[in-house]
Amino acid sequence: MRKIIFLLLLWNCTTTIYSQADKVTINQSKLGFKLKVNGQDFIVNGMNWDYFPIGKNYTYILWEQPEEIIRKALDNEMPLLKNMGVNTIRVYTGIPKKWIEYIYKNYGIYTMLNHPFGRYGLSINGTWVANTEYSNPSTHEVLLNEVKQLASDYKDTKGLLLFLLGNENNYGLFWEGAETENIPVQDRKSTARAQALYQLFNEAAVVIKTIDNSHPIAICNGDLLFLDLIAKDCPDVDVFGINVYRGISFGDVFERVKKEYGKPILFTEFGSDAFNAITNKEDQKAQATILKGNWQEIYENAAGIGKSGNCIGGFTFQFSDGWWKMGQTTNLDIHDSSASWGNGGYVFDFEKGKNNMNEEWFGICAKGPTTENGMYQLKPRSAYYLLKKVHQLNPYSNSNSLKKLQNSFKKIKIIETSKKAE
């Protein structure tokens, strides 16, 4: 009898653990790569999500607020995301396990958990180091210990989709701070530092897999810079996460990654600001137009559609405007319309020699006034209604083809989504 009771208890415990975490896998076939959750096809219709009331900056942490504030913030924003068809959000480490599970249980939205991997500095032996040197043995030890702890803490989390390491850490080899600058160009010094970075990324992936083999591991790279090193030094990474800002088209990204690295692509950031630097006015139509082109390419390059077959989805950047991003610590109550860097891919407001990228205007939603307890209402832009239509499409549908998908995108009219935003 004791043996039977023990077996029943063991079976119950095992069943509980299994029910808490989904099995997420990367499957490769002659059609390409697919992300699968418990055996079911899953295209990532993702969104970069954060919560910063107007007047606050990166020092504000939602998860340190009273529980009723956290719950209210989530209950205000997650229904909007769900209504738009978003099935996954990208969130940095710091979010407690209970809130990942709360978001999934109540709204069916998964979380990609993002460890910055020293991108914005690191505390080593009690001293803050602003610019991480990945070849340093102490850096090596700290980061591997952190990701090991991360995997242990979150491996059984219901609603966790995958782990993401870093955020444009290759750009961090050039930039001293967090504020966005012009995209850098590879040089000999940065290449030596990058090799140490990518080797450590791979070691981290191996460490995580010894603890959690139910969730894939992705890295987040800034565009294709150092792709040759990544292909050589990151064989154990499951997914190539990439932040790409090239305008309406991703260009050669799909084919280059397919040829040079052979891993599935997940766009961890992409999109457009909703401000026109030439007219000095909000430009919702331009933002929606670029996002339509971006998502069409993501779906066209999904497995089985007929193009590269190596794209498993993406995370639009970003859900709401960040009023603190231009100065970081100044003018936090002002929606700054200053452009901080130039990008010729955004032809709607590009002028040679001038900046046109407005960091505080990337929101799919604009922010309304903030109350004393940090609550604010969101005002969906045209891009919100566009993405709602886009995410109703399923590239993995048995009846889909490249031609049918392209016809479906043709039927999505920016003029109609703009009227809804009005």
Residue pairs with C-beta under 8 A, 6 or more apart in sequence:
17 156
19 158
20 156
20 157
20 158
21 155
21 156
21 157
21 158
21 160
21 214
21 215
22 37
22 38
22 158
22 159
22 160
22 161
22 214
23 37
23 38
23 39
23 214
24 35
24 36
24 37
24 42
24 161
24 162
24 214
24 215
24 216
25 35
25 36
25 216
26 33
26 34
26 35
26 36
26 216
26 238
26 239
26 264
26 312
27 33
27 34
27 35
27 36
28 264
29 303
31 303
31 304
31 309
32 264
32 302
32 303
32 304
32 308
32 309
32 310
33 263
33 264
33 303
33 309
33 310
33 311
33 312
34 41
34 42
34 302
34 303
34 312
34 396
35 41
35 42
35 43
35 44
35 216
35 264
35 312
35 313
36 42
37 110
37 161
41 396
42 87
42 312
42 313
43 299
43 302
43 312
43 313
43 394
43 395
43 396
44 87
44 88
44 112
44 161
44 266
44 312
44 313
44 314
44 315
45 85
45 86
45 87
45 88
45 313
45 390
45 391
46 86
46 87
46 88
46 89
46 90
46 112
46 313
46 314
46 315
46 316
47 81
47 84
47 86
47 88
47 89
47 90
47 315
47 316
47 318
47 319
47 364
48 89
48 90
48 268
48 269
48 315
48 316
48 317
48 318
48 319
49 77
49 81
49 89
49 90
49 91
49 318
49 319
50 62
50 91
50 92
50 318
50 319
50 320
50 322
51 62
51 73
51 77
52 58
52 60
52 322
52 323
52 324
53 60
53 370
53 374
53 375
53 376
54 323
54 332
54 333
54 367
54 369
54 370
54 376
55 323
55 332
55 333
55 370
56 324
56 332
56 374
57 324
57 328
57 329
57 332
58 178
58 324
58 328
60 374
61 94
62 69
62 70
62 73
63 70
63 94
63 95
63 96
63 99
65 73
65 374
69 373
69 374
69 375
70 99
71 102
72 375
73 374
73 375
74 99
74 102
74 103
74 106
75 106
76 375
76 377
76 378
77 319
77 320
77 378
78 103
78 106
78 107
78 109
79 107
80 365
80 378
80 380
80 384
81 89
81 107
81 109
81 319
82 107
82 108
82 109
83 388
84 364
84 384
84 387
84 388
84 391
85 387
85 388
85 390
85 391
85 392
86 109
86 387
86 391
87 108
87 109
87 110
87 391
88 109
88 110
88 111
88 112
88 161
88 313
88 315
89 103
89 109
89 110
89 111
89 112
89 315
90 111
90 112
90 114
90 164
90 268
90 315
91 100
91 111
91 112
91 113
91 114
92 113
92 114
92 115
92 116
93 113
93 114
93 115
93 116
93 150
95 111
95 113
97 153
97 154
97 157
100 111
100 113
100 154
100 157
100 158
100 159
100 160
101 157
101 158
101 159
103 109
103 111
103 159
104 110
104 111
104 158
104 159
105 158
105 159
109 159
110 159
110 160
110 161
111 159
111 160
111 161
112 161
112 162
112 163
112 164
112 218
112 268
112 315
113 150
113 154
113 160
113 162
113 163
113 164
114 164
114 165
114 167
114 220
115 146
115 147
115 150
115 163
115 164
115 165
115 166
116 166
116 167
117 143
117 147
117 165
117 166
117 167
117 169
117 201
117 204
118 132
118 134
118 139
118 143
118 166
118 169
118 172
119 132
119 166
119 167
119 168
119 169
119 172
120 172
120 178
121 128
121 129
121 130
121 131
121 132
122 128
122 129
122 132
122 139
122 142
122 143
123 129
123 142
124 136
124 138
124 139
124 142
125 138
129 139
130 176
131 172
131 176
132 139
132 169
132 172
133 139
133 193
133 196
134 140
134 193
134 196
134 197
134 199
134 200
135 193
135 196
139 200
140 200
140 203
143 200
143 204
144 200
144 203
144 204
144 207
147 163
147 165
147 204
147 207
147 208
148 207
148 208
148 211
150 163
150 208
151 163
151 207
151 208
151 211
151 212
152 211
154 160
154 163
154 212
155 211
155 212
155 214
155 215
160 215
161 215
162 215
162 216
162 217
162 218
162 238
162 239
163 208
163 212
163 215
163 216
163 217
163 218
164 217
164 218
164 219
164 220
164 241
164 268
165 201
165 204
165 205
165 217
165 218
165 219
165 220
166 201
166 219
166 220
166 221
167 220
167 243
167 268
168 220
168 221
168 222
168 243
169 197
169 220
169 221
169 222
170 194
170 197
170 221
170 222
170 225
170 226
171 183
171 184
171 222
171 225
173 184
173 190
173 193
173 194
173 197
174 181
174 184
174 190
175 181
175 184
177 328
178 328
179 325
179 326
179 328
179 340
179 359
180 325
180 340
180 341
180 357
180 359
181 340
181 341
182 341
182 342
183 222
183 223
183 225
183 341
184 190
184 225
186 225
186 226
191 226
191 229
194 226
194 229
195 229
195 233
198 219
198 226
198 229
198 230
198 232
198 233
198 234
199 233
201 219
201 233
201 234
201 237
202 233
202 234
202 235
202 236
202 237
204 217
205 217
205 219
205 234
205 236
205 237
205 238
206 236
208 217
209 217
209 236
216 238
216 239
217 236
217 237
217 238
217 239
218 237
218 238
218 239
218 240
218 241
218 266
218 268
219 230
219 234
219 237
219 239
219 240
219 241
220 241
220 242
220 243
220 268
220 269
221 227
221 230
221 240
221 241
221 242
221 243
222 242
222 243
223 242
223 243
223 244
223 245
223 246
223 253
224 242
224 253
224 256
224 257
227 256
227 257
227 260
227 261
228 260
230 237
230 240
230 261
231 260
231 261
231 262
237 263
238 263
238 264
239 263
239 264
239 265
239 266
239 312
240 257
240 261
240 263
240 264
240 265
240 266
241 266
241 267
241 268
242 253
242 257
242 265
242 266
242 267
242 268
243 267
243 268
243 269
243 270
243 317
244 250
244 253
244 267
244 269
244 270
245 269
245 270
245 271
245 343
245 345
245 357
246 253
246 343
246 345
247 272
247 290
247 343
247 344
247 345
247 346
247 347
248 289
248 290
248 293
248 294
248 345
249 293
249 294
249 297
249 345
250 267
250 270
250 294
250 297
253 265
254 265
254 297
254 301
254 307
254 308
254 310
254 311
255 308
257 263
257 265
257 310
258 308
258 309
258 310
263 310
264 310
264 311
264 312
265 301
265 310
265 311
265 312
266 311
266 312
266 313
266 314
266 315
267 294
267 298
267 311
267 313
267 314
267 315
268 314
268 315
269 315
269 317
269 318
270 294
270 314
270 315
270 316
270 317
271 287
271 290
271 291
271 294
271 316
271 317
271 318
271 362
272 286
272 287
272 290
272 291
272 346
272 362
273 287
273 346
273 357
273 358
273 359
273 361
273 362
274 282
274 283
274 284
274 286
274 287
274 361
274 362
274 363
274 366
274 381
274 383
275 281
275 282
275 283
275 337
275 349
275 358
275 361
276 282
276 283
276 286
276 348
276 349
277 339
277 349
277 351
277 354
277 355
277 356
277 358
278 349
278 351
278 356
279 349
280 337
282 361
283 348
283 349
284 381
284 382
284 383
284 418
284 421
285 382
285 414
285 418
286 346
286 348
286 349
287 381
287 382
287 383
288 381
288 382
288 383
288 386
288 414
288 417
288 418
289 348
289 414
290 346
291 316
291 383
291 386
291 387
291 390
292 386
292 390
292 409
292 412
292 414
294 314
294 316
295 314
295 316
295 387
295 390
296 405
296 406
296 409
298 311
298 313
298 314
299 305
299 393
299 395
299 405
299 409
300 306
300 307
300 395
300 402
300 405
300 406
301 307
301 308
301 309
301 310
301 311
302 309
302 311
302 312
302 313
302 395
302 396
303 309
303 310
303 396
304 395
304 396
304 400
305 395
305 400
305 401
305 402
305 405
306 401
306 402
307 402
316 364
316 383
316 387
317 362
318 362
318 363
318 364
319 363
319 364
319 365
320 363
320 364
320 365
320 366
320 367
320 378
321 335
321 360
321 361
321 362
321 363
321 365
321 366
321 367
322 359
322 360
322 362
322 363
323 332
323 333
323 334
323 335
323 336
323 360
323 367
324 332
324 360
325 359
325 360
326 336
326 338
326 340
326 359
326 360
327 336
335 360
335 361
336 358
336 360
337 358
337 360
337 361
338 355
338 358
339 354
339 355
339 356
339 357
339 358
340 355
340 357
340 358
340 359
341 355
341 357
342 350
342 353
342 354
342 355
342 356
342 357
343 350
343 356
343 357
344 350
344 352
346 356
346 357
349 356
350 356
363 381
364 380
364 381
364 383
364 384
364 387
365 378
365 379
365 380
365 381
365 384
366 378
366 379
366 381
367 376
367 377
367 378
367 379
368 376
368 377
368 378
368 379
369 376
369 377
370 376
380 421
381 421
382 414
382 417
382 418
382 420
382 421
383 417
384 417
384 421
385 416
385 417
385 420
385 421
386 412
386 414
386 417
389 412
389 417
390 409
390 412
393 405
393 408
393 409
394 400
395 405
